[in-house]
């Protein structure tokens, strides 16, 4: 019994919907291009306190709110003097 070898033709052509010209190279390391908005690098001691970006954002929003409230309290007590 003889087995036929079936050859499949594989071309290098991609369908037109694949637009490879719009792809960007993502570099690794400190000087890489940022693709998702601002990037903040945390020091190791700070990073170990937070579980992820959501917890960092929550802490910063809390700090912003407290700062605003303290400014409004300080400005109202100064105007009373």
C-alpha positions in Angstrom: 0.0 0.0 0.0 1.3 3.4 -1.0 0.5 6.6 1.0 0.0 9.7 -1.0 1.6 12.8 0.3 -0.8 15.7 0.2 1.0 19.0 -0.3 -0.7 22.1 1.0 0.2 25.5 -0.4 0.9 28.1 2.2 1.3 31.6 0.9 2.8 34.6 2.6 -0.3 36.7 1.8 -2.5 37.9 4.6 -6.1 38.9 4.1 -6.6 42.6 3.4 -8.3 43.1 6.8 -5.0 42.6 8.6 -3.3 46.0 8.5 0.2 45.4 9.7 1.3 48.9 8.9 -0.6 50.2 11.9 1.1 47.9 14.4 3.6 49.5 16.8 6.6 47.8 18.3 6.5 47.6 22.0 9.8 48.1 23.7 10.7 46.6 27.0 12.4 48.4 29.8 12.5 51.9 31.3 12.4 53.9 28.0 9.6 52.0 26.4 6.8 53.8 24.7 3.6 54.1 26.8 0.5 52.7 25.2 -2.1 53.2 27.9 -1.8 56.7 29.2 0.5 58.0 31.9 2.6 55.4 33.7 3.7 55.9 37.3 6.6 54.0 38.7 6.3 53.2 42.4 9.2 52.6 44.7 9.3 49.1 46.1 8.3 50.0 49.6 5.2 51.8 48.4 4.3 49.1 45.8 4.3 46.4 48.5 1.5 48.2 50.4 -0.9 48.2 47.4 -2.4 45.2 45.7 -2.7 47.0 42.3 -3.6 50.1 40.4 -7.1 50.2 41.7 -6.0 50.4 45.3 -3.4 53.1 44.4 -6.1 55.2 42.6 -8.5 54.8 45.6 -5.8 56.0 48.0 -4.9 58.9 45.9 -8.5 59.9 45.4 -9.0 59.8 49.2 -5.9 62.0 49.6 -7.2 64.5 47.0 -10.6 64.6 48.8 -9.1 65.2 52.2 -6.8 67.9 50.8 -9.7 69.7 49.2 -11.8 69.5 52.4 -8.9 70.8 54.5 -8.3 73.7 52.1 -12.0 74.7 52.3 -11.9 74.4 56.1 -8.7 76.5 56.3 -10.0 79.1 54.0 -13.3 79.5 55.9 -11.5 79.8 59.2 -9.2 82.4 57.8 -12.1 84.5 56.6 -13.7 84.4 60.0 -10.7 86.1 61.6 
